[in-house]
Amino acid sequence: MSIVDEVVTFLVATERDKYPVRKPIPSADLTNREQAMCKKIDFDPEDAAFLKRITLSPLQLLEFGYDDDNLAIGIFSVTKEENARTVIREHQDRFLEAGKYLFIGERYFDGCQLAIAHTCTDPFRIMELACTNGDSYCMMTDDLVAKVREWHKRFGIRIKGIGYNFCEAEILDRNIDYRSLSEEVGAFCPGAFSQHISSLEEEIRSTGTIRIHWDWNDAHVSSRAHLKVRSVPVPVAAPRANVMQQLAQAWSSFQYRLLHRGMAASSISQ
């Protein structure tokens, strides 16, 4: 073993001893900050405890807007995407009946937001607040919302995921022309599939889900979608609010990684 290996081994052992594995957080174990946050936006503490129990991660405000005019419509926590999908599958109906919307929010490299909106159950409105768009293809929020509303009228959808540059919806009426729909989705969102239209058709048919996302890099590899798009899209500067929101999300993701390595990140922020 080299000197470098010995030093790394020593540091890893030291950190492991310094930050012992954290035990699961009890359902009612909300910090003072989280309790104050719930009180501030009149959010049900039981829902907050539920979210923290199933994610084992700190809670954050789900807010949109500009600077001091941010609108908080609920809370979110960060978890693995597989866990978020399971929770939504098992609990979204219950929250809808209670006048709340449970959905996947912004996605990170190692997880995603699991959010509960308590003041807005209209997913189209949430998309507007999140400014969901495909600006790398000059696809603005109004365009996207109009298309998703059209799909909802035609065959019914249940929106499961909403983010700055993506949307995911479950198809309610499965008796549809999947080939036609896949061509429509591919034309609307070239980033929705990676090889050929038949791959997208099979994905939609097997999952019963429409997943659309606009990645800046997709605009430069449009040939894979066999569609004509502008080769050099004009960049659109993100509003300051989006930058601040991304910073807050990055901090949440950082806390999540530390927490699940046995490091009590919440104590850092307090």
C-alpha positions in Angstrom: 0.0 0.0 0.0 1.4 3.4 -1.0 1.7 6.4 1.2 -1.3 8.0 -0.6 -3.4 4.9 -0.1 -2.5 4.9 3.6 -3.5 8.5 4.0 -6.8 8.0 2.2 -7.6 5.0 4.3 -6.8 6.9 7.5 -9.0 9.9 6.5 -11.9 7.7 5.5 -11.7 5.8 8.9 -11.5 9.2 10.7 -14.6 10.5 9.0 -16.5 7.3 9.6 -15.8 7.5 13.3 -16.6 11.2 13.4 -20.0 10.8 11.7 -21.6 7.6 12.8 -24.4 6.1 10.8 -27.6 8.1 11.5 -30.6 6.2 12.7 -33.9 6.6 10.7 -35.7 9.9 11.6 -39.0 9.3 13.5 -42.1 10.6 11.7 -42.6 13.5 14.1 -38.9 14.4 14.3 -39.3 17.9 12.6 -36.6 20.4 13.5 -37.5 23.8 14.9 -36.7 25.3 11.5 -39.1 22.8 9.8 -41.8 23.4 12.3 -41.5 27.2 11.8 -41.6 26.6 8.1 -44.8 24.7 8.3 -46.4 27.3 10.5 -45.3 30.1 8.1 -47.2 28.7 5.1 -49.9 26.9 7.1 -48.7 23.5 6.0 -50.0 20.4 7.9 -47.2 19.1 10.2 -48.5 15.6 9.7 -47.9 15.8 6.0 -44.5 17.3 6.7 -43.7 14.4 9.0 -44.9 11.9 6.4 -42.6 13.4 3.8 -39.6 13.5 6.1 -40.2 9.9 7.3 -40.2 8.5 3.7 -37.3 10.5 2.4 -35.1 10.8 5.6 -34.0 14.2 4.3 -34.4 17.8 5.4 -37.5 19.7 4.3 -37.4 22.8 2.2 -40.0 25.3 1.0 -41.4 24.7 -2.5 -41.5 28.2 -3.8 -41.4 30.1 -7.1 -41.0 33.7 -8.0 -38.6 36.6 -7.9 -36.5 37.6 -5.0 -38.7 38.8 -2.1 -41.9 38.0 -4.0 -41.5 34.3 -3.9 -44.7 32.3 -3.7 -44.5 29.2 -1.4 -47.0 26.6 -2.4 -45.8 23.7 -0.3 -42.7 21.8 0.7 -40.3 19.3 -0.8 -37.6 16.9 0.2 -34.9 15.0 -1.8 -34.9 11.3 -2.3 -34.0 8.6 -4.8 -36.2 8.7 -7.9 -37.3 5.1 -7.5 -38.5 5.9 -4.0 -40.3 9.0 -5.2 -42.1 7.1 -7.9 -43.3 4.4 -5.4 -44.6 7.1 -3.0 -46.5 8.8 -5.8 -48.0 5.6 -7.1 -49.2 4.7 -3.6 -50.2 8.1 -2.2 -51.0 10.6 -4.9 -54.7 9.8 -5.0 -54.9 10.2 -1.2 -53.4 13.7 -1.4 -55.6 14.7 -4.3 -58.6 13.8 -2.2 -57.3 16.0 0.5 -56.9 18.9 -1.9 -53.1 18.6 -2.2 -50.8 17.6 -5.1 -47.9 15.1 -4.7 -45.4 15.1 -7.5 -41.8 14.7 -8.6 -40.0 18.1 -8.8 -36.6 19.1 -10.0 -34.2 16.2 -10.7 -30.6 16.0 -9.5 -27.7 13.7 -10.4 -28.4 11.4 -7.5 -32.1 12.0 -6.7 -35.0 14.2 -7.2 -37.5 16.4 -5.3 -40.6 14.8 -3.8 -43.0 17.7 -3.4 -46.4 18.3 -1.8 -48.3 21.4 -3.0 -50.9 22.3 -0.5 -52.3 25.6 -2.0 -52.5 24.5 -5.6 -53.8 21.2 -7.0 -53.8 22.3 -10.6 -50.7 20.8 -12.3 -50.9 23.1 -15.2 -50.7 26.1 -12.8 -47.7 24.5 -11.1 -46.1 24.1 -14.6 -46.6 27.8 -15.1 -45.2 28.7 -11.7 -42.2 26.5 -12.4 -41.7 28.1 -15.8 -41.4 24.6 -17.4 -40.0 25.2 -20.8 -37.9 24.0 -23.7 -36.1 27.2 -24.4 -33.2 25.4 -26.2 -35.8 24.8 -28.9 -37.6 28.2 -28.3 -40.4 26.2 -26.6 -41.9 28.5 -24.0 -44.1 27.7 -21.0 -47.3 28.6 -22.7 -46.6 26.3 -25.6 -45.9 23.4 -23.3 -48.9 23.9 -21.1 -51.2 24.2 -24.2 -49.9 20.9 -25.6 -50.2 19.0 -22.3 -53.8 20.4 -21.8 -54.5 19.2 -25.3 -53.4 15.6 -24.4 -55.5 15.8 -21.3 -58.6 16.6 -23.3 -57.9 13.9 -25.9 -57.1 10.9 -23.7 -56.7 12.0 -20.1 -53.4 12.3 -18.2 -52.2 12.4 -14.6 -49.1 14.6 -14.3 -46.5 12.9 -12.1 -43.5 15.2 -12.6 -43.0 18.9 -13.1 -39.6 20.7 -13.4 -37.9 23.6 -15.1 -37.2 21.7 -18.3 -39.3 18.5 -18.0 -42.8 17.1 -17.5 -44.0 13.6 -17.0 -47.6 12.4 -17.3 -49.4 9.1 -16.9 -51.9 8.2 -19.7 -55.3 7.4 -18.3 -57.0 6.2 -21.5 -54.7 3.5 -22.9 -56.9 2.8 -26.0 -55.0 5.2 -28.2 -52.8 5.2 -31.4 -49.3 4.9 -29.8 -47.6 5.3 -33.1 -49.3 8.6 -33.8 -48.7 9.8 -30.3 -45.0 8.9 -30.3 -44.5 10.8 -33.6 -46.3 13.8 -32.0 -44.2 13.6 -28.8 -41.0 13.2 -30.9 -41.8 16.3 -33.0 -42.8 18.3 -29.9 -39.8 17.2 -27.9 -36.8 15.7 -29.7 -35.1 15.0 -26.4 -37.8 12.5 -25.5 -36.1 9.6 -27.2 -32.5 8.7 -28.1 -32.6 6.5 -31.2 -35.7 6.0 -33.3 -39.4 6.7 -33.2 -40.2 3.0 -32.7 -38.2 3.1 -29.4 -40.3 6.0 -28.1 -43.5 4.2 -29.2 -42.5 1.1 -27.2 -41.6 3.2 -24.2 -44.9 5.0 -24.1 -46.8 1.8 -24.7 -45.0 -0.3 -22.0 -44.9 2.4 -19.4 -48.2 4.2 -20.1 -46.3 7.4 -19.5 -45.3 10.4 -21.6 -41.9 11.8 -20.5 -40.8 15.0 -22.2 -37.7 16.9 -21.4 -35.5 19.5 -23.1 -31.8 19.2 -22.6 -29.6 21.9 -24.1 -27.3 19.3 -25.5 -30.2 17.7 -27.4 -30.4 20.7 -29.7 -26.9 19.9 -31.0 -27.6 16.2 -31.7 -31.0 16.6 -33.3 -30.1 14.1 -36.1 -30.7 11.3 -33.7 -34.4 12.3 -33.7 -34.5 12.6 -37.5 -36.0 16.1 -37.2 -35.1 19.5 -38.5 -34.2 21.8 -35.7 -32.0 24.9 -35.5 -28.4 23.8 -35.3 -27.4 26.8 -33.1 -30.2 27.7 -30.7 -30.2 31.1 -29.2 -29.5 30.9 -25.5 -32.1 32.3 -23.2 -30.8 33.7 -19.9 -32.4 32.1 -16.9 -34.2 34.6 -14.6 -32.5 35.5 -11.3 -35.2 33.6 -9.5 -34.3 30.4 -11.3 -30.7 30.8 -10.4 -31.5 31.3 -6.7 -33.9 28.3 -6.8 -31.1 26.2 -8.4 -28.7 27.2 -5.6 -31.3 26.2 -3.0 -31.9 22.9 -4.8 -28.1 22.3 -4.9 -27.9 22.8 -1.1 -30.8 20.3 -0.6 -29.0 17.8 -2.8 -25.8 18.3 -0.8 -27.6 17.8 2.5 -29.2 14.6 1.0 -25.8 13.1 0.1 -24.3 14.0 3.5 -27.3 12.6 5.4 -27.2 9.3 3.6 -23.5 8.9 4.3 -24.3 9.2 8.0 -23.4 12.9 8.3 -25.9 15.1 10.0 -26.1 17.9 7.4 -29.1 19.6 9.0 -26.9 20.6 11.9 -24.6 22.5 9.5 -27.5 24.7 8.3 -28.6 25.4 11.8 
